[in-house]
Amino acid sequence: MKFIKAERKKAKLRLALAGPSGSGKTYSALLIAKGIGGPVAVVDTERGSAELYAGNANIGLDYDVMQLAPPYHPNRYIEAIKAAQQAGYNVVIIDSGSHAWMGEGGMLDEVDKASKANRGNSMAGWKAVAPVEKRFLDAIIGTDIHIIMTLRTKTEWEISKDEKTGKTKPVKVGLKPEQRVGIEYEFTIVFDLSVDGNVATASKDRTDLFMGQYFTPTVETGTTLLDWLNQGSEAPASNHEPESPKTDELIEAAATKAQQEKLVELGRESIDMTPEEVRAFAAYYRKGDRLTKDEAQDLIDNFEDRLAAYLTAKKPEDE
């Protein structure tokens, strides 16, 4: 082990935009993505809201969209990021990352299911979900493309006084992001957006470009960020792709001991299974956190046909 001289290297953006409904998260993300440049993809969990800005003259950006419907299991976000990287996009907007936490099939749902399967032991539930959460965060940090993630915040109403008129009015303000505590540590910059004017403030800023400022994000925000990101020497080429769930982890995540044994019996001890097949079994026996029951059953039927052929071929000839 040895120390070496610290050196700035070029980097990819990791930006979180947090705010309540109506604070301009998606709009701001698209403007910033335009400033960064290159092909832009949006992973949309907000029921098509990103497409409402397609053709918007004030944004002036062509972009592609992937609609992500429930379940919002983090593995599906990982696959979306991997698909974007393989397709050659330069910027991926995840709108919104909150669903991976509190949405149907998200991490809180997974913890609840795992806890119930362990007689209400919430610690066991969190332990079962921890590897999934780690892969989700690794996918965001490790991919070789720019990531912008919007985050919903819990909302409260405050009474605000207008300094010009002296009148008071209720104002919607955002509190903590609806994601795990400490999610901001994973990002280079976190902008908190307000409903009133979509004004942004930086609650975290490793670039030191925006701290202490009050501003409305624009295309120039993206170009300013890109200039900073491109400073320094070339970073080592990254061949990192978001990690797919491992067979052992999928089996461990099965809801009950009986289901784990079923997976082992049908898969690991009888014939090699692909990760997709193991995931299908897990989804089926857990009543589908990733696939529908019919989709999982189709894969299971296909696997069982292969298993039957394998066992037939394995029988001694004199039987």
C-alpha positions in Angstrom: 0.0 0.0 0.0 1.2 3.5 -0.8 -0.1 7.1 -1.0 0.0 8.9 -4.4 -0.4 12.6 -5.2 -4.1 13.6 -5.5 -5.1 14.5 -9.0 -8.4 15.8 -10.5 -9.8 13.5 -13.1 -12.7 13.9 -15.5 -15.9 12.6 -14.1 -19.6 11.8 -14.8 -22.4 13.7 -13.3 -24.3 12.3 -10.3 -27.0 14.9 -9.6 -30.1 14.6 -7.5 -33.0 17.0 -7.8 -35.3 16.9 -4.7 -38.5 18.7 -4.3 -42.3 18.5 -3.7 -44.9 18.1 -6.4 -44.8 21.2 -8.7 -41.2 22.2 -8.0 -40.1 21.6 -11.5 -37.9 18.5 -11.0 -38.5 16.9 -14.4 -38.4 20.2 -16.3 -35.1 21.2 -14.6 -33.6 17.7 -15.2 -34.3 18.0 -19.0 -32.8 21.5 -19.2 -29.7 20.4 -17.4 -29.4 17.3 -19.6 -29.6 19.5 -22.7 -26.7 21.5 -21.3 -24.6 18.4 -20.8 -25.3 17.3 -24.3 -25.4 13.9 -26.2 -28.3 11.4 -26.4 -30.6 11.7 -23.4 -32.9 8.9 -22.0 -35.5 9.2 -19.3 -36.6 6.3 -17.1 -40.1 7.5 -16.3 -41.9 6.0 -13.2 -44.2 9.1 -13.0 -46.9 7.6 -15.4 -45.7 9.4 -18.5 -45.1 12.8 -17.1 -41.7 13.1 -18.8 -43.3 12.9 -22.3 -45.5 15.9 -21.5 -42.4 18.0 -22.2 -41.6 16.4 -25.6 -41.6 19.1 -28.2 -41.5 21.9 -25.6 -40.0 24.9 -27.3 -38.6 26.2 -24.0 -36.6 23.1 -23.5 -35.7 22.3 -27.2 -34.6 18.7 -26.5 -35.2 15.4 -28.3 -35.0 12.5 -25.9 -36.1 8.9 -25.5 -38.3 7.5 -22.8 -38.6 4.1 -21.0 -41.9 3.8 -19.1 -41.4 1.9 -15.9 -44.7 0.6 -14.4 -45.1 -1.2 -11.1 -43.5 -3.2 -9.6 -40.7 -0.7 -8.9 -38.2 -3.3 -7.7 -34.6 -1.8 -7.7 -33.5 -4.6 -10.0 -35.6 -3.0 -12.7 -33.9 0.3 -12.3 -30.5 -1.5 -12.6 -31.6 -3.2 -15.8 -32.8 0.2 -17.2 -29.4 1.9 -16.4 -27.6 -1.1 -18.0 -29.8 -0.9 -21.1 -29.1 2.9 -21.4 -25.4 2.3 -21.1 -25.4 -0.4 -23.7 -27.5 1.7 -26.1 -25.0 4.6 -26.0 -26.9 7.3 -24.1 -24.8 10.1 -22.6 -27.3 11.2 -20.0 -30.0 9.2 -18.1 -32.7 10.9 -16.1 -34.3 8.7 -13.5 -37.7 10.2 -12.8 -38.2 9.3 -10.1 -35.9 7.4 -7.8 -38.4 7.6 -4.9 -40.5 4.8 -6.3 -37.5 2.4 -5.9 -37.9 3.1 -2.2 -41.6 3.6 -1.3 -43.4 2.5 -4.5 -45.2 -0.7 -5.2 -42.6 -3.5 -5.2 -39.9 -1.1 -4.0 -37.5 -1.6 -1.1 -39.9 -0.9 1.7 -42.3 -3.4 0.2 -39.5 -6.0 0.0 -38.6 -5.4 3.6 -42.2 -5.8 4.7 -42.5 -9.1 2.8 -39.2 -10.4 4.1 -40.1 -9.4 7.7 -43.5 -11.2 7.5 -41.7 -14.3 6.2 -39.4 -14.2 9.2 -42.3 -14.0 11.8 -42.3 -10.2 11.9 -38.5 -9.8 12.4 -37.8 -6.4 10.7 -34.1 -6.8 11.2 -34.2 -9.9 9.1 -36.2 -8.1 6.5 -33.7 -5.3 6.2 -30.8 -7.8 6.0 -32.5 -9.6 3.1 -33.0 -6.3 1.2 -29.5 -4.9 1.9 -27.8 -6.6 -1.1 -30.5 -5.3 -3.5 -30.0 -1.8 -2.2 -26.3 -2.0 -2.6 -26.6 -3.1 -6.2 -29.0 -0.2 -6.9 -26.6 2.3 -5.5 -23.6 0.7 -7.2 -25.5 1.0 -10.5 -25.9 4.7 -10.1 -22.4 5.4 -9.0 -20.5 2.9 -11.2 -22.1 3.5 -14.6 -20.0 5.4 -17.2 -22.8 7.8 -18.1 -24.2 11.0 -16.5 -27.0 10.3 -14.0 -29.7 12.8 -13.0 -32.2 11.5 -10.5 -35.3 13.2 -9.3 -36.5 12.6 -5.8 -39.9 13.3 -4.3 -39.8 15.0 -0.9 -42.3 14.8 2.0 -44.4 17.9 1.9 -45.6 20.3 4.5 -47.5 23.6 4.3 -46.0 26.7 6.0 -47.5 30.2 6.4 -45.3 32.7 4.6 -45.5 36.5 4.8 -45.2 38.5 1.5 -42.6 41.2 2.3 -44.1 43.6 -0.3 -47.8 43.3 0.6 -47.6 42.2 4.2 -50.2 39.5 3.5 -49.7 35.9 4.5 -50.2 32.8 2.3 -49.8 29.0 2.6 -46.6 27.8 0.9 -45.9 24.1 0.1 -42.3 23.2 1.2 -40.3 20.0 0.7 -38.8 18.1 3.6 -36.7 14.9 3.4 -36.4 13.0 0.1 -38.6 9.9 -0.1 -35.6 7.6 -0.3 -33.4 5.9 2.3 -31.7 8.2 4.9 -28.4 9.4 3.6 -29.1 8.9 -0.1 -27.5 12.4 -0.7 -24.1 10.9 0.1 -24.2 9.0 -3.2 -24.4 12.2 -5.4 -21.9 14.8 -6.4 -24.6 17.5 -6.2 -28.0 17.7 -4.6 -30.3 20.6 -5.6 -33.4 21.2 -3.5 -36.2 22.8 -5.5 -39.0 25.0 -4.3 -42.5 25.3 -5.7 -42.4 29.1 -5.6 -40.5 29.9 -8.8 -38.8 26.5 -9.0 -35.8 28.1 -7.3 -32.9 25.7 -6.5 -30.5 25.7 -3.7 -27.6 23.3 -3.3 -27.7 21.2 -0.1 -24.6 19.4 -1.2 -22.1 20.6 -3.8 -18.7 19.0 -4.3 -18.1 21.3 -7.3 -18.4 24.4 -5.1 -20.2 26.1 -8.0 -23.6 26.6 -6.6 -23.4 26.5 -2.8 -25.0 29.5 -1.2 -26.8 30.6 -4.4 -30.5 30.8 -5.2 -31.2 30.1 -8.9 -33.6 28.6 -11.4 -31.9 25.7 -13.3 -31.4 26.3 -17.0 -29.5 24.8 -19.9 -26.5 26.9 -18.8 -26.6 25.0 -15.4 -25.8 21.9 -17.4 -23.0 23.5 -19.5 -21.4 24.9 -16.3 -21.5 21.4 -14.7 -20.1 19.8 -17.9 -17.2 22.3 -17.9 -16.3 21.3 -14.3 -16.7 17.6 -15.0 -14.3 17.8 -18.0 -11.5 19.4 -16.0 -8.6 17.2 -15.1 -6.9 14.2 -16.6 -8.6 11.4 -18.4 -10.2 8.9 -16.0 -9.4 5.3 -16.5 -11.8 3.7 -19.0 -14.7 2.0 -17.1 -16.1 -1.3 -18.3 -18.4 -1.4 -15.3 -21.9 -2.5 -16.0 -24.6 -2.6 -13.3 -24.4 -6.0 -11.6 -27.2 -8.4 -12.1 -28.6 -10.3 -9.1 -26.6 -13.3 -8.1 -28.2 -16.7 -8.0 -27.3 -17.3 -4.3 -28.7 -13.9 -3.4 -32.0 -14.5 -5.2 -32.4 -17.8 -3.5 -31.6 -16.3 -0.2 -34.2 -13.6 -0.8 -37.0 -16.1 -1.4 -39.8 -15.4 1.1 -39.8 -18.7 3.0 -37.5 -21.6 3.8 -39.7 -23.9 1.8 -39.4 -21.7 -1.3 -35.6 -21.6 -0.9 -35.6 -25.4 -0.8 -37.8 -25.5 -3.9 -35.4 -23.3 -5.8 -32.5 -25.5 -4.7 -34.3 -28.7 -5.6 -35.4 -27.5 -9.1 -32.3 -25.6 -9.9 -28.9 -25.7 -8.3 -28.8 -29.4 -7.4 -30.4 -30.8 -10.6 -29.3 -28.6 -13.5 -27.6 -25.2 -14.0 -30.1 -22.3 -14.0 -29.5 -18.9 -15.6 -30.0 -15.9 -13.3 -33.2 -15.1 -15.3 -34.6 -18.5 -14.5 -33.8 -18.2 -10.8 -35.3 -14.7 -10.8 -38.4 -16.1 -12.5 -38.8 -18.8 -9.8 -38.3 -16.3 -7.0 -40.8 -13.9 -8.6 -43.3 -16.7 -9.1 -43.1 -18.2 -5.6 -43.2 -14.7 -4.1 -46.3 -13.9 -6.2 -44.3 -11.8 -8.6 -42.2 -8.8 -7.5 -40.7 -8.5 -10.9 -42.6 -10.6 -13.4 -46.3 -11.3 -13.7 -47.4 -14.7 -12.6 -48.0 -15.8 -16.2 -44.6 -14.6 -17.4 -42.9 -16.4 -14.5 -44.9 -19.5 -15.1 -43.9 -19.6 -18.8 -40.2 -19.5 -17.8 -40.8 -22.2 -15.2 -42.6 -24.5 -17.6 -39.7 -24.0 -20.1 -37.2 -24.9 -17.4 -39.1 -27.9 -16.1 -39.2 -29.3 -19.7 -35.4 -28.9 -19.8 -35.1 -30.5 -16.4 -37.2 -33.5 -17.4 -35.1 -34.0 -20.5 -31.9 -33.7 -18.4 -33.1 -36.3 -15.8 -34.2 -38.7 -18.6 -30.8 -38.5 -20.3 -29.2 -39.0 -16.9 -30.9 -42.4 -16.2 -28.8 -45.5 -16.6 -29.5 -47.4 -19.8 -30.5 -50.6 -18.1 -33.3 -48.9 -16.2 
